Amino acid sequence: LAQAGLHVLKLAAPAACAPARSRPLSIKTVAGSSDPRSPDPTRSLARSIHQERAAASVAAQLLYISPPHWEHKKRISEVAAGSAGSTSAAEMGVLSGSTLLASNRLQSAAALSALTLGVFMIDLKLQELSSGGAGDRAIDPSLGAAPQETPHECSWLYFAAEVLTVAGCMVLPAAFLQLRGKSTKGKSPKLRALSQPSCPPLPLSKLSDAEDSPRSRGGRGMPPSEAPAGKSALARFNQAISSAAKDGDTRCAERWFSEIRKHGLVPDLVSYNSVIHACARQGDTARASQWMQKMRAIGVMPNTISYNILMDACVKAEDADGAERWLSQMLEDGIEANEISYATVIHARAKNGDTAKAEGWLQEMLRRGVTPNVVSYNSLIYACGRRGDISGAERWVQEMEARGLEPRVTTYSAVVDACAKSGDVLRAERWMERMIARGVDPNVVSYSTMIDCCAKAEDLERAELWLCKMAERGVQPNAHSFSALISACSKQGDADAAARALCRMEAAGIDGDVVVYGGVLDACAKAGDVVRAKQVFQQMRSCGIRPNVITYSALARPFAHRGDWVEVESIAAEMKSEGLAVNEYFLYVLLLAYSTAKARQPEKAEAAFLEACRQRVEINKHVSSVLARAVGRARSQELLQVARAPR
């Protein structure tokens, strides 16, 4: 029991226990006697220690768990002081989590000590019962053994119980540790540390308490000789926080932040910005805002980088209003906003298509004497492109060039996209030629946008021509490039051209997706080629691509045009078996099959329509039109009234 206690103390403070480990354990040390020849007043305790020593020794060995807690604190201090050499992010996580793991080990050691003490007391009681009154006779130290005792009439029962108790004292700790270490059995110590949560969450309320604790103010918790100090130590901690932020590990970044105060240091602006960046990378704008408020509350004023990080997080969360609020707060605090600050808010408004507010922030930017960069103008051009405003996009390009900014490939691609939205192929080609003439090499996005422009204009020949130009200039097409080409084939109903484009894509080693195969199926549907449609569908399934409702609708459409409602119902059953519900597209195809059958199926059409209404399928004008063809105009009006009735 004494050895077990020493090992428990070693886990808490091994330096204090080092002298005790070097001294042999004796009965007089445990009993507290200064004279080895004097009789021990607690004779039963002395006798029990002889019998329990082996069991306590085994338990003590089981309790020894390395490395101790202190070694991890020492390693953390080495990282802070810069004497640990290069430290990886993974090791930083292990060091941060090892302190928690060591505390769990200390709890295990305390539980085992309590268990040993309980068994010891039971054994002591059994010895008193088995001694049968012989406890009044003293132990003679000169003889080195206890005198003869009068055996109790049931002493053998107590003796057996005592043997079982000692055995339990040896077995129970081993069983306890076996259960505790079952999950990490067979792993190295480092892997066991990594398997634990390296940086558990740290609420901001508890963090503030930890920072203001006496331990954090006094720098206690480690030897004074090892306490890191100065800017170099703080820089090491900031490096650890930044590394965790780049890995997107917010919890680990916050844990390293808490270690700064524990080592007697004061976090600076870089420390707070790194933690805010970690929260922003995870899209947690609320927690990033809390860190900003905490930074301001303790007197650390945020800078331009702090606000830019928060605005960027709002843009990624599609919160344009939030980005504007932070920029307004930034200006109210007298902090100078740079071109990145304004470009972020302009981009946030441009993503929502709000060109008026985006232009307003550009004018505010110019009024404050901040020169816009290419990103600001590209955002405005992109916003015009989303609306198909070619004139607006061209105007912003001209203004950009007038300010001495050179358009990039993204600038030209945005203008080509504006032309594609309007279906103006000739205008898009002029911008492509202008880009090449200016020495800007078009990328895969530029060519794909140009091919898509030709597809929207249903110009298959030009689409194939631009795909060939793309290959001639050494630009590798992607799935979007072929998808745009197949879309052009689909609009013209050219199933052969769509199949050729699919073969070219496979020959280029590009994996197709559900959009690509859906375009080929749509081309087959318009061409009425049911055989090829089934072949393409099976090819898609063999590639491991799961079809969606649009794909099933395209597969069923050629059968519907032929009036083969049996095949369409079979496709509908297969679609439902895949867990897909009927939508307005497939409902149109199903009603079309009932209406074009040689023997029209008004009853089936009505039943399918009412079932779709119960499933709250949207009823559009195309569904209403084909319903009238299937059940008659008068009956279709009655059914539509039922569909419009409140449910």
N, C-alpha and C positions, 0 to 999 in steps of 0.2 A: 504493500500500500504506500509506503514511503517513497519507493522508487517510482511508482506511478505518479505520485504528487510532484516529484522532481521533474518528470518528463512534461507534466502539464505546465509547470513553471517555465520550462525551457521553451515551450511553444510561445509563451507570452513574452518572456525576456531571457533569452539564452545567455546573454552576457552576465547577468546576475547569478545564473545557475552554474556557470563554468567551474568555479572552485568546488561547489558541492559535488559535481560529477567526478572530480578527481579523488575525493575522499571515500574510503570504504564505508559501507553502511554497517553500523553495529547496533546492538540492542540498547546499549546505554545512550547512544545518540537519539534513538527514537523515544526511549522512555524518559529522557531528560535527566538522568542521574549523572552527577559529577564524579562520584566515587564508584569505580567498578566493583569494589568488594562489598559495598553496602547493599543490604537486601532491598529489592524493588518492592515498593508498597503495592504495586498493581501486578501481583504474581500471575493472575490469569491472562492479563494482557501480554506479559513477557512470554509466557508459554505459547500463546496463540501466534505471536509473531514468528516463532520458530517454525510453526506448522504452515503459516500463510506466506512465508517468504518466497517459496518457489512459485506459488500461484501469482503473487504480486509481481514477481520478476517477469513472468510470461506476459501478464497484462501490461506491464510497463513497456516491454518490447513491442507489443501490438500497438500501444499508444503512440510510439515514436513515428511521426509523420514528417518527412522532409520534402521540400525545403521549408524552414520556419517562416513565420510571418515577417520577422525582422529582416530577413534577407531580401524580400521583395521591396520593402520600404527602402532598404539600402540601394537596391537597383534603380528605383524611381529617382532617388536623390542623385545617383550617378548620371542618369539621363538628363536631369535638370542641370547638373553642374558641367555637363559636356565631357566627362571623363569616361563615358561608357562606349566611346567610339560610335560607329554607325548603328543606329537602332531602327529596325523596320517597323512598319505600321502594325504588323501582326504581333511583334514582340511588345509593342506599346500596349496593345489590347490585352496581351497576356499579363503584363505587369499590373495594369489597372484592375483586371479581374482577379488577380491572385490574392490581393488583400482581402477580398470578400471570401475567397475560397479558404484562406487561412483562418478566418473567423469561424467558418463552418467546422474546420478541423478542431479548433479550440473547444467549440461546443461539444463535439464528439468526445474529446478527451475528458471534459468535465462530466459528461454523462457516464462514461466508463468508470471514472473515479468514484462517482456516487454509487454505481452498481457494486464495485469492489468493497466499498465501505459498508453497504447494506449486508452483503454476504458475510463480511467479517464480523459484524455485530451478531448475526444469527449464529455463526460458529462460536462466538464467545458465550452466548447463552447456552448452547448445547454443552460446552465444556463445563460450565458451572453445574449443570444438571448431572453430567456424568461423573463429576468429581466426588459427589456424595458426601460433602462436608469436609473433604480433605483439603479444601482451600484454606483452612485455618492454619495449616502447617506451612512454615516458611521454607523457602528454597535456600539450600546451603550452597553458597558460591564455591567453597573450597572443594566440595565433592563434584561439582560440575554437572550434577543431575538432580532431579527431583526425588524426594524420599518416597517410599512405598505408600500407596494410598489404599484405603479400604474400598474395594470395588462395590459399586452399586449393583443392586440385584438386576437392573435392566441396562447395565452399562454397555453391553454389546449392541443394543439398539441405538443408543446415543452415539456410540462409536461409528456405527454404519452411517447414521445420519450425518455425522461430522465429515466422514470421508466423501459422501455424496456432495456435501456443501462445498468442500474444497475443490472437488472436480467441477462443480458448477461455476465456481469462481474462475476456473481456467478456461472452460468451454464457452461460457456466455460472452465474454469480451471478443473472443475469436469469431463467434457466430455473428455478433453485432457488427464488427468491422467487415465481415464477409458480405453481409447484406448492404452495408453502406457503399462498398466498393464494387458491387456487382456490375453497375452500369459502366464503369471505367476499367474493368478488368482487361488485361492484355494491352493496354495503351501505355505509351511512354508518358512521363510526367508532363512534358510539354503539350502532348495531345490531350491529356486530361485537363490541363488548364484551358486549352482552346475549346474544349467541349463545353465548358461553363460559359454562361453569358459574360462576355468580357466587360461590357459597360452597361449595367442595368440603368433604367431610366432614373433621372434625378429631377424631381419637381423643383421649380424655381423657388417656391416658398422655403423648401428645405435647404436649397443652395444658399439662400441669403443668410439663414441661420448658421450654416457651416462656415461661411466667410467671416461672420462677426464673432465666432466663438473665441474663447481665450486661447485655445490651441493654435488657431490660425493667426492670431495677433502676436503670440509669443514665439511662433515658429517651433513649438514643441512637437514631439512625435518622432524625432530622430536625433542622433547624437549631434551636439553643437559643432563638432569638427567636420561633420558631413553636411551641414545645412547649406544649401545652395544660396547664393546671393548675387545681386548685380544683374546687369542687363543681359549678360551671356546666358544665365540660367533662365531668365524670362523668355529669351529668344528660343531656347530649346523647347520650352513648354508651348510657345506659340507655333513652333514648327510641328509639334505633335498634334495640336488642335487643327492646324491647316491640313495635315496629312489625313486626319480623320474626316475633315470636311470634304476633301477631294474624293474620298472613298464613299461619301454619302452616309457616314455613320454619325448621326446626330448625338446619340447617347454617349459614344466614346469621346466625342469632342467636348461635351458638357462635363464628363468625368475628368478629363485632363484640365479643363478650366478650373474645376474645384480644387485640383491639386496645387494650383498656383498659390492660393491663399494658405493652404495647409503648410507650405514651405516658407511662409513669411514674406511672400512677394505680393505685389499689387498688380492686378491685370491692367493692361494699357489698351489703347484704341485698337491695336492689331489683334489682341486677344478677343475682344468683343466682336470685331468684324469677322473674324474667322468662325466664331460660333454662329453668328447670324448667317454667314454664307452656308454653313452646314445645314441649318434649318431651311434656307431658301432652296438648296439643291433637292431637298426632299419635298418641296412644295408646301411646307408647313409655314404659311405666311403668318398665322396667328402666333406661333411660338417665336418666330423671328421678330414680330412686333413687340412681344413681351421682353425679349432681350434688348431691343432698342430702348424701350421705356426704362428698363433696369439700368442701362448704361447712362441714360440722362439723369436718373434719380441719384446716382452716386457722384455726379459731377463730371463724368467723362462725356465730352461733347462729340457727337457723331460728325463725320466729315462727308465729303462727296461720295466716297466709295460706299459708306454705310447706306446712304439713301439709294444709290444706284443698285445695290444688291437687293434691296427690298422692292424697288420698282420692277426689276427683272423678274423677281419671284411672282409679282402680281400679273405680269404679262404672261408668264407660263401658266398661271392659273386662270387666264382669260378674264382677269379683273381689271379692266381699263380704268374704272372709277377709282379703284384702290391705288393704281399707279399715279393717277392725277393727284390724289390726296397727298401722297408722299412727296411729289414734286412741289406742290403748293406749300406744304409744311417746310420743305427744304428752303424755299425762297423766303418764307416768313422768318425763319431762324437766321437769315442773313448768310447762309452758306451758298457759295457760288456754284451754280449748276453748269456743267460742261456739256459738250455736244452729245456725249453718251446719254446724259440724263434726258435731254429733250428728244433724242432719237428713240429712246425706249418708250416714252409716252406717245410719240407720233406713231410708232409701230403698233402700240396697243390699240389705238383708235383705227388705224388702217386695217388691222386684222378684222375688226367688226364692220368694215366698210363705211365708217363714219369719216368721210373725207373732209367735211366742214370743220370738225374739231381738230383733225390732224393738221389742216392748213392753219387753223388758229394758233396752235402751239408752234408751228414753224414761224409765223409772224412774231409771236412773243419771243422766240429765240433770236430772231434778227433784231428786235427792238432792244434787247438786253446786250447786244453786241457780240453774241456767240455765233460763230460761222457754222452753218450746217455742214454735215459731212455727207458722204455718198449714201450711207445707210438711211439718213433722214429722207433724202429724195427717193431712194428706192422704195421706201415704205409708202410714200405718196403715189408713186407710179403703180405699185402693187394694188393700192386701193382703187385707183382708176381702172386698172385691168380687171378687177373683180366685177365692176359694173359695166365693163365693155366700153369705157369712155376713152377712145383712142386719142381724141384731141387733147384731153386733159393729160394723158400720159406723155404725149409728145411735147406739151407745153412745159412740163416739169423737167424733161430731158434738156430742153433748150435753156431753161433757167440754170440748170446744173452746169452746163457747159459755159454759160455766160459768167459764172462765178469761178471758173477755172478748174472745176472738178471734172475728172475724166470718167466717163461712164464705164462700168464694168460689165462682165458677161451677164451678171444677174440683172443689171439695168436693162440691157437689150432684151433679155428673155422675158422680163415683165412687160415690155412694150409689145413683143410678139404675142404674148398671152392675151393682152388687151385686144389685139387684132383677131386672135382666134375666137374670143368670146363673141365678136361681131361677125365672124365668118368672112373677114376681108383677107383673102389669100394674097392678093397682089401687094397690099400694104405690108403684110407680114414678111413677104419675100424681100421687099425693099429694105426693111430693117435688118434682115439677116445678111443681105449683101453689104449694107453699110457697116455692120459689125465686123465682117471679114475684111472689108477695105480699111478699117481703122486699126487692123492688126490684133483684134480681139478674137480669140479662137472660140467658136461656139462649143458648148459642152453637150452632154447627153440630154440635159433638160431643155436646152435651146432647140435641138433637133426634134425631140419628142413633142415639144409644144408646136413646132411648125407642122409636123405630121398630123397632130390633132387638129390644127387649123384646117388642113386639107380635108380631114375626115368630116369635120362639121359642114364643110362646103360640099360634101359628097363627091370630092374629086380624087378618085382612087389612083389615077395615073400620076398626079403630082405627089401624092403621099408615097408611092413606091419610088418616085424619083428622088425625094428627099431622104429616104432610107438608104438609097444607093450612094448619095452624096455623103451621108453620114459615115458609111463604111469606107469611102474613098479617102476621107480625111483622118481615118484611123480612130474614130470615136466608136466605142463598143456600145451597141444598143442594149437596152434593158427591157424588162417585161412591159413597162409603160409604153416604150416605143412600138413594140409589136401589138400591144393592145390598141393603140391609136390606129395602126394600120388595119387591124382586123375590124375595128369599128367602121373604117371607111368601106371595107368589103361588105360589112353587114348592112350599111345604109343602101348599098346598091344591090343587095341580095345575091352577091357573087360567092357562092359556097366554095367553088373551086379555088378562088383567090384566097379566101379565108383559110382553107386547108393548106395551101402552099405557104402562107405566112406562118401557120402553126408549125409546119415542117422546118422552115428556116429558123424559127426560134429554137426548136429542139436541136437542130444541127449546130447552133451557136452555143449550146450548152446552157441555155437560160431556162429555168424552171417556170412553167406557167402557173397561173393561179385561177381562181374561180371566175374572175373577170374576163380573162383571156378566153377560157373555154366557153363561157357564157356568150361572148361575142361570136365565136364560131357557130355555136348552136343557134343563135339568132339569125345568122346568115343562112344556115340550113333551113330554118323555119320559113324565111322569106322566099327561099328557092323551092320549098316544098320537098326537100330531099330527106325523107324519113329514115332511109337506110344509113346515110352518112351521119345523121343526127344521133342515131343509136350508137354508131361506132365511136363518135367523138365522146359521147357520154360515158361509154365503157372505158375509153382511154383515160378519161379524167378520173374515174373511180380507181383504175389500176395504178394511177400515180399517187394515190392516197389523198386526193383533194375531195373534201366533203362538199357536195352540191348544196346550194341554197334554194329558196323559193323561186328566185328569178331564173335560175338554171333549170329547174323542173318546169317552169312555165314555158321557157324557150323550147325544151324537149317536147312538151305536149302540144305546142302550137301547130306544127305541121299536121299532126293527127286530127286536131280540131278542125282545121280547114277542110279536111277530107271527110268530116262527119263521123270519124271513128271514135264515138264516145266511150266505147268499151275500153279501148286502149288508154284513153285519157283518164278514165276512172281507175284503171290499173296503176297508172303513174301517180294518181292522187293517193291511192292506198300505200304505195311505196314511200311517198313523201311523208305521210303521216306516221309510218313506221319508223322514220328517221327522227321523229319528234318535231317536225315542222308543221305549222298551222297554215291553213289556207288564207291567203291575203287577196286584195282586190285584183292583182294580176292573174293569179291562178283561177280565181272565180270567173273572170272574163273568159279565160280559155275554156273552162268547163261549160259555161253557158253557150259559148260559141259552138262547141262540139254538139250540144243538144239541139241547137238551132239549125245547123247545117246538115244534120243526119238526113238520110233519105226518108226515114220515117221519123218526123220531128218528135221530140220527147218533152212535151210541155210539163208533164207531171214531175219528171226528174229535175227539170230546170227550176220549177217552183220550189221543190223540196230542197234543192241545193242552195237556192237564194235565201230561203227562210232559215236554214241552218247557218248560213254565213251571217245573217242578221243577228242570230242568237250569240254568235261568237264576236259580235261587234266589229265586223269587217267593214271598212269604209266603202260606201257605195258612191262611185264617181259616175261621170257622164257616160263613160264607155260601158260600164256595167249596166246602166239604165238602158242604153241603146240596144245592147245584145239581148237583154231580158225581154224587151218588146218583140224582138225577132223570134224568141223562143216560145213565149206564152201568149203573144198578142198584145196590142197596145192597150186595150181596155183593162185586161187583167194585170198588165205590168203597172198601170197607174194605181190599181188597188194595192198591189204588193209594195209599191214604193211608199204609199201612205202608211202602211203597216211598219215599214222600215223607219220612217221619219217619226213615228209616234214615240213619245217618251217612254223609256223602260224603267 
